[in-house]
Amino acid sequence: MTLVRIAALLVLLSASAQAQEEKKTAIDVVQAELSICMVYYSFMRGCAIEKAEVNLASVAQANAEKLRKYAFQAGQTIRMDNEAMIARQKVAVEQQQKLLDGKCENMPKLDEAYGARCKQLSDDPQSILDQYLKR
């Protein structure tokens, strides 16, 4: 192999490694968002149950479960350990508990902070990943 070919191969390998790292970073960010939204839908479910809004509670439960599954899969894809995934969820719980302040009447604060993005993520998680991959 000539020196030029070796240099070209090294450039291709480093570009591939960089692309892989960018993909890993995108999945990591989406995993964080999935965790946040899973917690959001869990709080939504609890408040819907408190208000006897059975349909809303059911939808929120389904979204929380779907996002939990996706978050776990994303974490596994980037070889994130379970403790790190749980820690990420705990941080989301703490942040959202502060907004709720123990009262479901504060749910609009959570909706304002997370509702639109979590709906988008729940409806089409691939589109969110694609957003980060295009950056």
Sine and cosine of phi, psi and omega as CSV:
sin_phi,cos_phi,sin_psi,cos_psi,sin_omega,cos_omega
0.00,0.00,0.67,-0.74,0.03,-1.00
-0.99,0.15,0.31,-0.95,0.01,-1.00
-0.87,0.50,-0.59,0.81,0.01,-1.00
-0.91,0.42,-0.68,0.74,0.01,-1.00
-0.92,0.40,-0.64,0.77,0.04,-1.00
-0.89,0.45,-0.68,0.73,0.02,-1.00
-0.89,0.45,-0.67,0.75,0.02,-1.00
-0.90,0.44,-0.65,0.76,0.03,-1.00
-0.90,0.44,-0.67,0.75,0.04,-1.00
-0.89,0.46,-0.64,0.77,0.04,-1.00
-0.89,0.46,-0.71,0.70,0.02,-1.00
-0.89,0.46,-0.68,0.73,0.00,-1.00
-0.91,0.42,-0.66,0.75,0.00,-1.00
-0.94,0.35,-0.58,0.82,0.06,-1.00
-0.91,0.42,-0.65,0.76,0.03,-1.00
-0.91,0.42,-0.67,0.74,0.02,-1.00
-0.90,0.44,-0.65,0.76,0.02,-1.00
-0.91,0.42,-0.66,0.75,0.03,-1.00
-0.89,0.46,-0.65,0.76,0.03,-1.00
-0.90,0.43,-0.65,0.76,0.02,-1.00
-0.91,0.40,-0.63,0.78,0.04,-1.00
-0.91,0.42,-0.64,0.77,0.04,-1.00
-0.91,0.42,-0.68,0.74,0.03,-1.00
-0.88,0.47,-0.68,0.74,0.02,-1.00
-0.89,0.45,-0.68,0.73,0.02,-1.00
-0.88,0.47,-0.69,0.72,0.01,-1.00
-0.91,0.42,-0.62,0.79,0.03,-1.00
-0.88,0.47,-0.69,0.72,0.00,-1.00
-0.91,0.41,-0.66,0.75,0.03,-1.00
-0.91,0.40,-0.61,0.80,0.04,-1.00
-0.87,0.49,-0.64,0.77,0.04,-1.00
-0.90,0.44,-0.70,0.72,0.02,-1.00
-0.90,0.43,-0.64,0.77,0.04,-1.00
-0.87,0.50,-0.66,0.75,0.01,-1.00
-0.90,0.44,-0.70,0.71,0.02,-1.00
-0.87,0.49,-0.71,0.71,-0.06,-1.00
-0.96,0.29,-0.53,0.85,0.09,-1.00
-0.87,0.50,-0.70,0.72,0.03,-1.00
-0.91,0.42,-0.69,0.72,0.03,-1.00
-0.82,0.58,-0.76,0.65,-0.02,-1.00
-0.93,0.37,-0.46,0.89,0.07,-1.00
-0.93,0.38,-0.68,0.73,0.07,-1.00
-0.91,0.42,-0.65,0.76,0.03,-1.00
-0.86,0.51,-0.68,0.73,0.01,-1.00
-0.87,0.49,-0.74,0.67,-0.01,-1.00
-0.86,0.51,-0.68,0.73,0.00,-1.00
-0.95,0.32,-0.57,0.82,0.05,-1.00
-0.91,0.42,-0.64,0.77,0.05,-1.00
-0.90,0.44,-0.69,0.72,0.01,-1.00
-0.85,0.53,-0.57,0.82,-0.01,-1.00
-1.00,-0.06,0.12,0.99,0.00,-1.00
0.86,0.51,0.57,0.82,0.08,-1.00
-0.99,-0.10,0.99,0.12,-0.16,-0.99
-0.88,0.47,-0.69,0.73,-0.04,-1.00
-0.91,0.42,-0.69,0.72,0.02,-1.00
-0.90,0.44,-0.65,0.76,0.03,-1.00
-0.88,0.47,-0.65,0.76,0.00,-1.00
-0.91,0.41,-0.69,0.72,0.03,-1.00
-0.90,0.43,-0.70,0.72,0.00,-1.00
-0.89,0.46,-0.67,0.75,0.03,-1.00
-0.88,0.47,-0.70,0.71,0.00,-1.00
-0.89,0.46,-0.68,0.74,0.02,-1.00
-0.91,0.41,-0.68,0.73,0.00,-1.00
-0.88,0.47,-0.69,0.73,0.00,-1.00
-0.91,0.41,-0.68,0.74,0.02,-1.00
-0.88,0.47,-0.72,0.70,-0.03,-1.00
-0.93,0.36,-0.55,0.83,0.07,-1.00
-0.88,0.48,-0.70,0.71,0.01,-1.00
-0.89,0.46,-0.72,0.69,0.00,-1.00
-0.90,0.44,-0.65,0.76,0.00,-1.00
-0.89,0.46,-0.67,0.74,0.02,-1.00
-0.90,0.43,-0.70,0.72,0.02,-1.00
-0.89,0.46,-0.67,0.74,0.02,-1.00
-0.90,0.44,-0.69,0.73,0.03,-1.00
-0.87,0.50,-0.68,0.73,0.03,-1.00
-0.90,0.43,-0.61,0.79,-0.02,-1.00
-0.86,0.51,-0.62,0.79,-0.01,-1.00
-0.99,-0.15,0.22,0.98,0.04,-1.00
0.86,0.51,0.65,0.76,0.06,-1.00
-0.99,0.13,0.72,-0.69,-0.02,-1.00
-0.98,0.19,0.34,-0.94,-0.07,-1.00
-0.86,0.52,-0.61,0.79,0.00,-1.00
-0.89,0.47,-0.63,0.78,0.02,-1.00
-0.92,0.38,-0.63,0.78,0.03,-1.00
-0.91,0.42,-0.67,0.74,0.02,-1.00
-0.91,0.41,-0.66,0.75,0.02,-1.00
-0.87,0.48,-0.65,0.76,0.02,-1.00
-0.89,0.45,-0.65,0.76,0.03,-1.00
-0.91,0.40,-0.64,0.77,0.00,-1.00
-0.88,0.47,-0.65,0.76,0.04,-1.00
-0.89,0.46,-0.68,0.73,0.02,-1.00
-0.89,0.46,-0.67,0.74,0.03,-1.00
-0.87,0.50,-0.74,0.68,-0.03,-1.00
-0.88,0.48,-0.68,0.73,-0.01,-1.00
-0.90,0.43,-0.67,0.74,-0.05,-1.00
-0.97,0.25,-0.53,0.85,0.08,-1.00
-0.88,0.47,-0.60,0.80,0.03,-1.00
-0.88,0.47,-0.66,0.75,0.02,-1.00
-0.93,0.38,-0.64,0.77,-0.01,-1.00
-0.95,0.30,-0.55,0.83,-0.02,-1.00
0.80,0.60,0.59,0.81,0.06,-1.00
0.96,0.29,0.18,0.98,-0.07,-1.00
-0.76,-0.65,0.82,-0.57,0.01,-1.00
-0.91,0.41,-0.34,0.94,0.06,-1.00
-0.92,0.40,-0.21,0.98,0.08,-1.00
-1.00,-0.01,0.12,0.99,0.01,-1.00
-0.84,0.54,-0.56,0.83,0.06,-1.00
-0.83,0.55,-0.48,0.88,0.07,-1.00
-0.91,0.42,-0.67,0.75,0.05,-1.00
-0.92,0.40,-0.67,0.74,0.02,-1.00
-0.85,0.53,-0.68,0.73,-0.01,-1.00
-0.91,0.42,-0.66,0.75,-0.05,-1.00
-0.97,0.25,-0.58,0.82,-0.18,-0.98
-0.79,-0.62,-0.33,0.94,-0.18,-0.98
-0.80,0.59,-0.82,0.57,-0.09,-1.00
-0.90,0.44,-0.72,0.70,-0.03,-1.00
-0.92,0.40,-0.64,0.76,-0.01,-1.00
-0.93,0.38,-0.59,0.81,0.07,-1.00
-0.90,0.44,-0.71,0.71,0.02,-1.00
-0.87,0.49,-0.70,0.72,-0.01,-1.00
-0.91,0.41,-0.65,0.76,0.01,-1.00
-0.93,0.37,-0.64,0.77,-0.03,-1.00
-0.95,0.30,-0.61,0.79,-0.09,-1.00
-0.46,-0.89,0.97,0.25,-0.03,-1.00
-0.87,0.49,-0.50,0.86,-0.01,-1.00
-0.89,0.45,-0.59,0.81,0.00,-1.00
-0.91,0.42,-0.56,0.83,0.04,-1.00
-0.93,0.36,-0.70,0.71,0.06,-1.00
-0.86,0.51,-0.68,0.73,0.01,-1.00
-0.87,0.49,-0.58,0.81,0.06,-1.00
-0.86,0.52,-0.71,0.71,-0.03,-1.00
-0.96,0.29,-0.54,0.84,0.02,-1.00
-0.94,0.35,-0.45,0.89,-0.01,-1.00
-0.98,0.19,-0.22,0.97,-0.05,-1.00
-0.95,0.31,0.00,0.00,0.00,0.00
